[in-house]
């Protein structure tokens, strides 16, 4: 069974985001990964799940006693990520599969809580969140205009209005993308912690071998057709889904790039220059997404490896 000390560290890591509401968003990016690492001290999956369940039940009671009921959702999210990483490691599944599972779990869990909290009227909660987001954005624009003074151009209201409209239209997609990045960082944190403690990665493979689960491509294709559907609601849902799913293929595209750099033994300064150019040009990111998508059919890494071996054998 995981050691008592390991359970204490895991419990503290899982509880911390709930107990510090002001820092919960930031702490969630690494706390579940650390918890998963410290739970990885037993070969019996039942003992690991029992320990995680105990932390959730006891932690929920403590949060309710302290008058922090909203912290239960944060705790549930953290426990779900940690449990998925532990289970997928035990089952020998890959990091991309764990990434998809963690992201979907966060989406389903959040949607379920909203559904229950609104009495089966989730759209009311969604519109309230969008309205609050709109108000905060307007406050930020006003503060910027006051600080900028005479430097504010006459087109600032038009530009900010377009940005605000885009943020509101793609709010679900942005939220889904945040869940994906949260899951991604926790996988990295978990593997880094595991390397330090056990001299191995908890869940593989190396990043340059990452390949997203095959079923995700169908999610991309279906949501793409939804995005061009004439109906406004279906089109909006499709655009948001395809935005979130594209993040998975952005990650796979970077994995293909890293494999290429490793195979070609590209100097580090050239790699960072390429990454910088991609980061400052939006169409560069689209090319990386396209590379990740096309890798599902053309298997660029396998082709590159075969070509390299053929050249070496000549």
PAGU-296994 format. One record per residue: residue number from 1; y, x, z of N, C-alpha, C in turn. Coordinates in steps of 0.2 Angstrom, whole numbers, padded with zeros to 4 digits. Example, Ala and Ser with C-alpha at 12.3 -4.5 7.8 and 13.67 -1.06 7.14 Angstrom:
// PAGU-296994
> 1;-0028;0066;0039;-0022;0062;0039;-0016;0066;0039
> 2;-0011;0064;0035;-0005;0068;0036;0000;0064;0039
This chain:
// PAGU-296994
> 1;-0006;0004;0000;0000;0000;0000;0006;0004;0000
> 2;0012;0002;-0003;0018;0006;-0003;0020;0008;0004
> 3;0022;0014;0006;0024;0016;0012;0029;0012;0015
> 4;0029;0012;0022;0034;0008;0025;0041;0010;0023
> 5;0042;0017;0023;0049;0019;0021;0050;0017;0014
> 6;0045;0017;0009;0047;0015;0002;0049;0008;0002
> 7;0046;0004;0006;0048;-0003;0006;0055;-0004;0009
> 8;0056;-0001;0014;0063;-0001;0017;0068;0001;0012
> 9;0067;0006;0008;0072;0009;0003;0072;0003;-0003
> 10;0067;0001;-0005;0067;-0004;-0010;0070;-0011;-0008
> 11;0069;-0013;-0002;0072;-0019;0001;0080;-0018;0002
> 12;0082;-0012;0004;0089;-0010;0004;0092;-0011;-0003
> 13;0089;-0008;-0007;0092;-0007;-0014;0092;-0014;-0017
> 14;0087;-0019;-0016;0087;-0025;-0019;0093;-0030;-0015
> 15;0094;-0029;-0009;0098;-0033;-0005;0106;-0031;-0006
> 16;0107;-0024;-0007;0114;-0022;-0007;0118;-0026;-0012
> 17;0116;-0027;-0018;0121;-0031;-0023;0123;-0038;-0020
> 18;0118;-0041;-0016;0120;-0048;-0013;0124;-0047;-0007
> 19;0124;-0042;-0004;0128;-0041;0003;0135;-0038;0001
> 20;0136;-0036;-0005;0143;-0033;-0007;0145;-0037;-0013
> 21;0147;-0043;-0012;0149;-0047;-0018;0154;-0044;-0023
> 22;0159;-0040;-0020;0164;-0037;-0024;0161;-0032;-0029
> 23;0155;-0029;-0027;0152;-0023;-0031;0145;-0025;-0034
> 24;0144;-0032;-0033;0137;-0034;-0035;0135;-0032;-0043
> 25;0140;-0034;-0047;0139;-0032;-0054;0138;-0025;-0056
> 26;0141;-0021;-0052;0140;-0014;-0053;0134;-0011;-0050
> 27;0132;-0014;-0044;0126;-0011;-0041;0120;-0014;-0044
> 28;0120;-0019;-0047;0114;-0022;-0051;0112;-0018;-0057
> 29;0116;-0013;-0059;0115;-0009;-0065;0110;-0003;-0063
> 30;0109;-0002;-0056;0104;0003;-0054;0100;0001;-0048
> 31;0102;-0004;-0044;0098;-0005;-0038;0091;-0007;-0040
> 32;0090;-0012;-0044;0083;-0014;-0046;0078;-0009;-0048
> 33;0081;-0004;-0052;0077;0002;-0055;0075;0006;-0049
> 34;0079;0007;-0044;0078;0011;-0039;0072;0008;-0034
> 35;0073;0001;-0034;0068;-0002;-0030;0061;-0002;-0033
> 36;0061;-0003;-0040;0054;-0002;-0043;0051;0005;-0042
> 37;0055;0010;-0042;0053;0016;-0041;0050;0017;-0035
> 38;0053;0015;-0029;0050;0016;-0023;0044;0011;-0021
> 39;0044;0006;-0025;0038;0001;-0024;0032;0004;-0028
> 40;0033;0009;-0032;0027;0012;-0036;0024;0018;-0032
> 41;0021;0015;-0026;0017;0020;-0022;0010;0018;-0021
> 42;0008;0012;-0024;0002;0009;-0023;-0002;0008;-0030
> 43;-0008;0009;-0030;-0012;0007;-0036;-0014;0000;-0037
> 44;-0013;-0004;-0031;-0015;-0011;-0031;-0009;-0015;-0033
> 45;-0009;-0018;-0038;-0003;-0022;-0041;-0001;-0028;-0036
> 46;-0007;-0031;-0033;-0006;-0036;-0028;-0001;-0034;-0022
> 47;-0002;-0028;-0020;0001;-0025;-0014;0009;-0025;-0016
> 48;0010;-0022;-0022;0017;-0022;-0024;0020;-0028;-0025
> 49;0017;-0033;-0028;0020;-0040;-0028;0021;-0043;-0021
> 50;0016;-0042;-0017;0017;-0045;-0010;0023;-0042;-0007
> 51;0024;-0035;-0007;0030;-0032;-0004;0036;-0035;-0007
> 52;0037;-0036;-0014;0043;-0038;-0017;0044;-0046;-0015
> 53;0038;-0050;-0015;0039;-0057;-0013;0042;-0057;-0006
> 54;0039;-0053;-0001;0042;-0053;0005;0049;-0051;0006
> 55;0051;-0046;0002;0058;-0044;0002;0063;-0050;0000
> 56;0060;-0054;-0006;0064;-0059;-0008;0065;-0065;-0003
> 57;0059;-0067;0000;0059;-0072;0005;0063;-0071;0011
> 58;0062;-0065;0014;0066;-0063;0020;0073;-0062;0018
> 59;0074;-0059;0012;0081;-0058;0010;0085;-0064;0009
> 60;0082;-0069;0006;0085;-0076;0005;0087;-0079;0011
> 61;0082;-0079;0016;0084;-0082;0023;0090;-0078;0026
> 62;0090;-0072;0026;0095;-0068;0029;0102;-0070;0025
> 63;0102;-0070;0019;0108;-0072;0015;0111;-0079;0017
> 64;0106;-0084;0017;0108;-0091;0019;0110;-0091;0026
> 65;0107;-0087;0031;0110;-0087;0038;0117;-0084;0038
> 66;0118;-0079;0034;0125;-0076;0034;0130;-0080;0030
> 67;0128;-0085;0027;0133;-0090;0023;0134;-0087;0016
> 68;0129;-0084;0013;0130;-0081;0006;0125;-0084;0002
> 69;0125;-0090;0001;0120;-0093;-0004;0120;-0091;-0011
> 70;0126;-0089;-0013;0127;-0087;-0020;0123;-0080;-0021
> 71;0122;-0076;-0015;0119;-0070;-0016;0111;-0071;-0017
> 72;0108;-0077;-0016;0101;-0078;-0017;0100;-0077;-0025
> 73;0104;-0079;-0029;0103;-0078;-0036;0104;-0071;-0038
> 74;0108;-0067;-0035;0109;-0060;-0037;0102;-0057;-0035
> 75;0100;-0059;-0029;0094;-0056;-0026;0088;-0057;-0031
> 76;0088;-0064;-0033;0082;-0066;-0037;0082;-0062;-0044
> 77;0088;-0060;-0046;0089;-0057;-0053;0086;-0049;-0051
> 78;0088;-0046;-0046;0086;-0040;-0044;0079;-0039;-0043
> 79;0076;-0044;-0040;0069;-0044;-0038;0065;-0045;-0045
> 80;0067;-0049;-0049;0064;-0050;-0056;0064;-0044;-0060
> 81;0069;-0040;-0060;0069;-0034;-0064;0064;-0029;-0061
> 82;0065;-0028;-0055;0060;-0023;-0051;0053;-0025;-0052
> 83;0051;-0032;-0052;0044;-0034;-0052;0042;-0033;-0060
> 84;0046;-0035;-0064;0044;-0034;-0071;0043;-0026;-0073
> 85;0047;-0022;-0070;0046;-0015;-0072;0039;-0012;-0068
> 86;0038;-0015;-0062;0032;-0013;-0059;0026;-0015;-0063
> 87;0026;-0022;-0064;0020;-0025;-0068;0019;-0022;-0075
> 88;0024;-0021;-0078;0023;-0018;-0085;0021;-0011;-0085
> 89;0023;-0007;-0080;0020;0000;-0079;0013;-0001;-0077
> 90;0011;-0005;-0073;0004;-0006;-0071;0000;-0008;-0077
> 91;0003;-0012;-0081;-0001;-0015;-0087;-0001;-0010;-0093
> 92;0003;-0005;-0092;0003;0000;-0098;0008;-0002;-0104
> 93;0012;-0007;-0102;0017;-0009;-0108;0022;-0004;-0109
> 94;0026;-0005;-0114;0031;-0001;-0116;0038;-0003;-0113
> 95;0043;0002;-0113;0050;0001;-0111;0053;-0005;-0115
> 96;0053;-0005;-0122;0056;-0010;-0126;0053;-0017;-0124
> 97;0047;-0017;-0122;0044;-0024;-0120;0047;-0026;-0114
> 98;0047;-0021;-0109;0050;-0022;-0103;0058;-0024;-0103
> 99;0061;-0021;-0108;0068;-0023;-0109;0069;-0030;-0111
> 100;0065;-0032;-0116;0065;-0039;-0118;0063;-0044;-0113
> 101;0058;-0042;-0109;0056;-0047;-0103;0061;-0047;-0098
> 102;0064;-0042;-0096;0069;-0042;-0091;0075;-0046;-0093
> 103;0077;-0045;-0099;0083;-0048;-0102;0082;-0056;-0102
> 104;0076;-0058;-0105;0074;-0065;-0105;0074;-0068;-0098
> 105;0071;-0064;-0094;0071;-0067;-0087;0077;-0068;-0084
> 106;0082;-0064;-0085;0089;-0065;-0082;0092;-0071;-0085
> 107;0091;-0072;-0092;0094;-0078;-0095;0091;-0084;-0093
> 108;0084;-0084;-0092;0081;-0090;-0090;0082;-0092;-0083
> 109;0083;-0087;-0079;0084;-0088;-0071;0091;-0090;-0071
> 110;0096;-0088;-0074;0103;-0090;-0074;0104;-0097;-0076
> 111;0101;-0098;-0082;0101;-0105;-0085;0098;-0110;-0080
> 112;0092;-0108;-0077;0089;-0113;-0072;0093;-0115;-0066
> 113;0096;-0109;-0063;0100;-0110;-0057;0106;-0115;-0059
> 114;0109;-0114;-0065;0115;-0118;-0067;0113;-0125;-0068
> 115;0107;-0126;-0071;0104;-0133;-0072;0103;-0136;-0066
> 116;0100;-0133;-0061;0099;-0136;-0054;0105;-0137;-0051
> 117;0110;-0133;-0051;0116;-0133;-0047;0121;-0139;-0050
> 118;0120;-0140;-0056;0125;-0145;-0059;0121;-0152;-0060
> 119;0115;-0153;-0057;0112;-0159;-0058;0110;-0161;-0065
> 120;0108;-0156;-0069;0106;-0157;-0075;0111;-0158;-0080
> 121;0117;-0155;-0079;0123;-0155;-0083;0126;-0148;-0084
> 122;0122;-0144;-0087;0124;-0137;-0088;0130;-0136;-0092
> 123;0132;-0140;-0097;0138;-0139;-0101;0144;-0140;-0097
> 124;0144;-0144;-0091;0150;-0145;-0087;0151;-0138;-0084
> 125;0146;-0135;-0081;0147;-0128;-0078;0149;-0123;-0084
> 126;0147;-0123;-0090;0149;-0119;-0095;0156;-0119;-0097
> 127;0158;-0126;-0097;0165;-0127;-0099;0170;-0125;-0093
> 128;0168;-0125;-0087;0172;-0123;-0082;0172;-0115;-0082
> 129;0167;-0112;-0083;0167;-0105;-0084;0172;-0102;-0089
> 130;0171;-0106;-0095;0175;-0104;-0101;0183;-0105;-0099
> 131;0184;-0111;-0096;0191;-0112;-0094;0194;-0107;-0089
> 132;0190;-0105;-0084;0192;-0100;-0079;0193;-0093;-0083
> 133;0188;-0091;-0088;0189;-0085;-0092;0196;-0086;-0096
> 134;0197;-0091;-0099;0203;-0092;-0102;0210;-0091;-0098
> 135;0209;-0094;-0092;0215;-0093;-0087;0216;-0086;-0085
> 136;0210;-0082;-0084;0211;-0075;-0082;0213;-0071;-0088
> 137;0211;-0073;-0094;0214;-0069;-0100;0221;-0070;-0101
> 138;0224;-0076;-0100;0231;-0078;-0101;0235;-0074;-0095
> 139;0232;-0074;-0089;0236;-0070;-0084;0236;-0063;-0086
> 140;0231;-0060;-0088;0231;-0053;-0090;0236;-0051;-0096
> 141;0236;-0056;-0101;0241;-0055;-0106;0248;-0055;-0104
> 142;0250;-0060;-0099;0256;-0061;-0096;0258;-0054;-0092
> 143;0254;-0052;-0088;0255;-0045;-0085;0256;-0040;-0090
> 144;0252;-0039;-0095;0254;-0034;-0100;0260;-0035;-0103
> 145;0262;-0041;-0105;0269;-0042;-0108;0275;-0040;-0103
> 146;0274;-0042;-0097;0279;-0040;-0092;0280;-0033;-0091
> 147;0274;-0029;-0091;0274;-0022;-0090;0277;-0018;-0097
> 148;0275;-0021;-0102;0277;-0018;-0109;0284;-0019;-0110
> 149;0287;-0024;-0108;0294;-0025;-0109;0296;-0026;-0116
> 150;0301;-0022;-0119;0303;-0022;-0125;0298;-0020;-0131
> 151;0293;-0016;-0128;0288;-0014;-0133;0284;-0019;-0136
> 152;0284;-0025;-0133;0279;-0030;-0135;0282;-0032;-0142
> 153;0277;-0033;-0147;0279;-0035;-0154;0279;-0042;-0154
> 154;0281;-0045;-0160;0282;-0052;-0160;0275;-0055;-0162
> 155;0270;-0051;-0164;0264;-0054;-0166;0259;-0053;-0160
> 156;0261;-0051;-0154;0256;-0050;-0149;0253;-0057;-0147
> 157;0256;-0062;-0147;0253;-0069;-0145;0248;-0071;-0150
> 158;0249;-0069;-0157;0244;-0071;-0162;0238;-0067;-0161
> 159;0239;-0060;-0160;0233;-0056;-0159;0229;-0057;-0153
> 160;0233;-0058;-0147;0229;-0060;-0141;0226;-0067;-0142
> 161;0229;-0072;-0146;0226;-0078;-0147;0219;-0077;-0150
> 162;0219;-0073;-0155;0213;-0072;-0159;0207;-0069;-0155
> 163;0209;-0064;-0151;0205;-0061;-0146;0202;-0066;-0141
> 164;0206;-0070;-0139;0204;-0075;-0134;0199;-0080;-0137
> 165;0201;-0082;-0143;0196;-0087;-0147;0189;-0084;-0148
> 166;0189;-0077;-0150;0183;-0074;-0151;0179;-0073;-0145
> 167;0182;-0071;-0139;0179;-0071;-0133;0176;-0077;-0130
> 168;0179;-0083;-0131;0177;-0089;-0129;0171;-0091;-0134
> 169;0172;-0090;-0140;0166;-0092;-0145;0160;-0089;-0144
> 170;0161;-0082;-0142;0155;-0078;-0141;0153;-0076;-0134
> 171;0156;-0081;-0129;0154;-0079;-0122;0147;-0079;-0120
> 172;0143;-0084;-0123;0136;-0084;-0121;0132;-0077;-0124
> 173;0134;-0075;-0130;0132;-0069;-0133;0134;-0063;-0129
> 174;0140;-0063;-0127;0142;-0057;-0123;0139;-0057;-0117
> 175;0138;-0063;-0113;0134;-0063;-0107;0127;-0060;-0108
> 176;0124;-0063;-0114;0117;-0060;-0115;0116;-0053;-0116
> 177;0121;-0050;-0120;0122;-0043;-0121;0122;-0039;-0115
> 178;0126;-0042;-0110;0127;-0039;-0103;0120;-0038;-0100
> 179;0116;-0044;-0100;0110;-0044;-0097;0105;-0038;-0100
> 180;0106;-0038;-0107;0102;-0032;-0110;0104;-0025;-0108
> 181;0110;-0024;-0108;0112;-0017;-0105;0111;-0016;-0098
> 182;0111;-0022;-0094;0109;-0021;-0087;0102;-0019;-0086
> 183;0098;-0022;-0090;0090;-0021;-0090;0089;-0014;-0093
> 184;0093;-0012;-0098;0092;-0005;-0101;0093;0000;-0096
> 185;0099;0000;-0092;0101;0005;-0088;0096;0005;-0082
> 186;0094;-0001;-0080;0089;-0001;-0074;0082;0003;-0076
> 187;0080;0002;-0082;0074;0006;-0085;0075;0013;-0085
> 188;0081;0015;-0087;0083;0022;-0087;0083;0025;-0079
> 189;0086;0021;-0075;0087;0023;-0068;0080;0024;-0065
> 190;0076;0019;-0066;0069;0019;-0064;0065;0025;-0066
> 191;0065;0026;-0072;0062;0032;-0075;0065;0039;-0072
> 192;0071;0039;-0071;0074;0045;-0068;0072;0046;-0061
> 193;0072;0041;-0057;0069;0041;-0050;0062;0043;-0050
> 194;0058;0040;-0055;0051;0042;-0055;0050;0049;-0057
> 195;0054;0052;-0061;0053;0059;-0063;0054;0063;-0057
> 196;0059;0061;-0053;0061;0065;-0047;0055;0065;-0042
> 197;0053;0058;-0040;0048;0057;-0035;0041;0059;-0037
> 198;0039;0057;-0043;0032;0058;-0045;0031;0062;-0051
> 199;0036;0065;-0053;0036;0070;-0059;0033;0066;-0065
> 200;0035;0060;-0066;0032;0056;-0072;0037;0050;-0073
> 201;0037;0048;-0079;0041;0042;-0080;0037;0036;-0078
> 202;0040;0031;-0075;0036;0025;-0073;0034;0021;-0079
> 203;0038;0021;-0084;0036;0016;-0090;0039;0020;-0096
> 204;0035;0021;-0101;0037;0025;-0107;0038;0020;-0113
> 205;0038;0023;-0119;0038;0030;-0121;0045;0033;-0121
> 206;0045;0039;-0124;0052;0043;-0124;0056;0038;-0129
> 207;0063;0039;-0127;0067;0035;-0131;0067;0035;-0138
> 208;0066;0041;-0141;0065;0041;-0149;0059;0038;-0152
> 209;0055;0035;-0147;0049;0032;-0150;0050;0024;-0148
> 210;0055;0022;-0146;0056;0015;-0144;0056;0011;-0151
> 211;0052;0005;-0150;0052;0000;-0156;0051;-0007;-0152
> 212;0056;-0011;-0154;0056;-0018;-0151;0050;-0022;-0153
> 213;0048;-0027;-0148;0043;-0031;-0150;0043;-0035;-0156
> 214;0038;-0035;-0160;0038;-0039;-0167;0041;-0046;-0167
> 215;0040;-0049;-0161;0043;-0056;-0161;0050;-0057;-0161
> 216;0054;-0051;-0159;0061;-0052;-0159;0064;-0052;-0166
> 217;0061;-0050;-0171;0063;-0050;-0178;0064;-0058;-0180
> 218;0059;-0062;-0178;0059;-0069;-0179;0065;-0072;-0176
> 219;0066;-0070;-0170;0072;-0073;-0166;0078;-0071;-0170
> 220;0079;-0065;-0173;0085;-0063;-0177;0085;-0067;-0183
> 221;0080;-0068;-0187;0080;-0072;-0193;0081;-0079;-0192
> 222;0078;-0082;-0187;0079;-0090;-0185;0087;-0091;-0183
> 223;0089;-0086;-0179;0096;-0087;-0176;0101;-0086;-0182
> 224;0099;-0081;-0187;0103;-0080;-0193;0104;-0086;-0197
> 225;0099;-0090;-0198;0099;-0096;-0202;0103;-0101;-0198
> 226;0102;-0101;-0191;0106;-0106;-0187;0113;-0105;-0188
> 227;0115;-0098;-0188;0122;-0096;-0189;0126;-0099;-0195
> 228;0122;-0100;-0200;0125;-0102;-0207;0124;-0110;-0208
> 229;0121;-0113;-0203;0120;-0120;-0203;0126;-0124;-0203
> 230;0127;-0129;-0207;0134;-0133;-0207;0136;-0136;-0200
> 231;0131;-0138;-0196;0133;-0141;-0189;0136;-0136;-0185
> 232;0141;-0138;-0182;0145;-0134;-0178;0142;-0131;-0171
> 233;0138;-0135;-0168;0135;-0133;-0162;0129;-0129;-0163
> 234;0125;-0130;-0168;0119;-0126;-0170;0122;-0119;-0173
> 235;0127;-0120;-0177;0130;-0113;-0179;0133;-0109;-0174
> 236;0136;-0112;-0169;0139;-0108;-0163;0133;-0105;-0159
> 237;0128;-0109;-0158;0122;-0106;-0154;0119;-0100;-0158
> 238;0118;-0101;-0165;0115;-0096;-0169;0119;-0090;-0169
> 239;0126;-0090;-0169;0130;-0084;-0169;0129;-0080;-0163
> 240;0129;-0084;-0157;0128;-0081;-0151;0121;-0078;-0150
> 241;0116;-0081;-0152;0109;-0078;-0151;0109;-0072;-0156
> 242;0111;-0072;-0162;0110;-0066;-0166;0115;-0061;-0164
> 243;0120;-0062;-0160;0124;-0057;-0157;0120;-0053;-0152
> 244;0117;-0057;-0147;0113;-0054;-0142;0107;-0050;-0145
> 245;0103;-0053;-0149;0097;-0050;-0152;0099;-0044;-0156
> 246;0105;-0043;-0159;0107;-0037;-0162;0108;-0031;-0158
> 247;0109;-0033;-0151;0109;-0027;-0147;0103;-0024;-0146
> 248;0097;-0027;-0146;0090;-0024;-0146;0090;-0019;-0152
> 249;0092;-0022;-0158;0091;-0017;-0164;0096;-0012;-0164
> 250;0102;-0013;-0161;0106;-0007;-0160;0103;-0002;-0156
> 251;0099;-0003;-0151;0096;0001;-0147;0090;0005;-0151
> 252;0087;0001;-0155;0081;0004;-0159;0084;0008;-0164
> 253;0090;0006;-0167;0093;0011;-0172;0095;0017;-0169
> 254;0098;0017;-0163;0099;0024;-0160;0093;0028;-0158
> 255;0087;0024;-0157;0081;0028;-0156;0079;0031;-0162
> 256;0080;0028;-0168;0078;0031;-0174;0083;0037;-0176
> 257;0089;0036;-0174;0094;0042;-0175;0092;0048;-0170
> 258;0090;0047;-0164;0088;0052;-0160;0082;0056;-0162
> 259;0077;0052;-0165;0071;0055;-0168;0073;0059;-0174
> 260;0077;0057;-0178;0079;0061;-0184;0083;0067;-0181
> 261;0087;0067;-0176;0090;0073;-0174;0085;0078;-0171
> 262;0080;0075;-0167;0075;0079;-0164;0071;0083;-0169
> 263;0069;0079;-0174;0065;0082;-0180;0069;0087;-0184
> 264;0075;0086;-0185;0079;0090;-0189;0082;0096;-0185
> 265;0081;0095;-0178;0084;0100;-0173;0091;0101;-0174
> 266;0095;0095;-0174;0102;0095;-0175;0105;0098;-0169
> 267;0110;0102;-0170;0114;0104;-0164;0117;0099;-0160
> 268;0118;0100;-0153;0120;0095;-0149;0128;0093;-0151
> 269;0132;0097;-0153;0139;0096;-0154;0139;0091;-0160
> 270;0134;0092;-0165;0134;0088;-0171;0132;0081;-0169
> 271;0127;0080;-0165;0125;0074;-0163;0130;0070;-0159
> 272;0134;0073;-0155;0139;0070;-0151;0145;0068;-0156
> 273;0146;0072;-0161;0152;0070;-0166;0150;0064;-0170
> 274;0143;0063;-0171;0141;0057;-0175;0141;0051;-0171
> 275;0139;0052;-0164;0140;0046;-0160;0147;0044;-0159
> 276;0151;0049;-0158;0158;0047;-0157;0161;0044;-0163
> 277;0159;0046;-0169;0162;0043;-0175;0159;0035;-0176
> 278;0153;0035;-0174;0150;0028;-0174;0153;0023;-0169
> 279;0155;0026;-0163;0158;0022;-0158;0165;0020;-0159
> 280;0169;0024;-0163;0176;0022;-0165;0176;0018;-0171
> 281;0171;0017;-0175;0171;0013;-0181;0166;0007;-0181
> 282;0168;0001;-0181;0164;-0005;-0180;0158;-0005;-0185
> 283;0160;-0003;-0191;0155;-0003;-0196;0149;0002;-0195
> 284;0151;0007;-0191;0146;0012;-0189;0141;0009;-0185
> 285;0143;0005;-0180;0138;0001;-0176;0134;-0004;-0180
> 286;0137;-0007;-0185;0133;-0012;-0189;0128;-0008;-0193
> 287;0129;-0002;-0195;0124;0002;-0199;0118;0004;-0194
> 288;0120;0005;-0188;0115;0007;-0183;0110;0001;-0182
> 289;0113;-0005;-0181;0109;-0011;-0181;0105;-0012;-0187
> 290;0108;-0011;-0193;0104;-0012;-0199;0098;-0007;-0199
> 291;0099;-0001;-0197;0094;0004;-0197;0088;0002;-0192
> 292;0090;-0001;-0186;0085;-0003;-0182;0081;-0009;-0185
> 293;0084;-0014;-0188;0081;-0019;-0191;0076;-0017;-0197
> 294;0079;-0013;-0201;0075;-0010;-0207;0069;-0006;-0205
> 295;0069;-0003;-0199;0064;0001;-0196;0058;-0003;-0195
> 296;0058;-0010;-0194;0053;-0014;-0193;0048;-0014;-0199
> 297;0051;-0014;-0205;0047;-0014;-0211;0046;-0007;-0214
> 298;0051;-0003;-0214;0050;0004;-0217;0047;0009;-0213
> 299;0047;0008;-0206;0045;0013;-0202;0048;0020;-0203
> 300;0054;0021;-0203;0058;0027;-0204;0055;0034;-0201
> 301;0053;0033;-0195;0051;0039;-0191;0044;0041;-0193
> 302;0039;0036;-0195;0033;0038;-0198;0034;0042;-0204
> 303;0038;0039;-0209;0039;0042;-0215;0042;0049;-0215
> 304;0047;0050;-0210;0050;0056;-0209;0045;0061;-0206
> 305;0041;0059;-0202;0036;0064;-0199;0031;0066;-0204
> 306;0029;0061;-0209;0024;0063;-0214;0027;0068;-0219
> 307;0034;0067;-0221;0037;0071;-0225;0038;0078;-0222
> 308;0039;0078;-0216;0040;0085;-0213;0033;0089;-0213
> 309;0027;0085;-0211;0021;0088;-0211;0019;0090;-0218
> 310;0021;0086;-0223;0019;0088;-0230;0023;0095;-0232
> 311;0029;0095;-0230;0033;0101;-0232;0030;0107;-0228
> 312;0028;0106;-0222;0025;0112;-0218;0018;0114;-0221
> 313;0015;0110;-0224;0008;0112;-0227;0009;0115;-0234
> 314;0014;0114;-0237;0015;0117;-0243;0016;0125;-0243
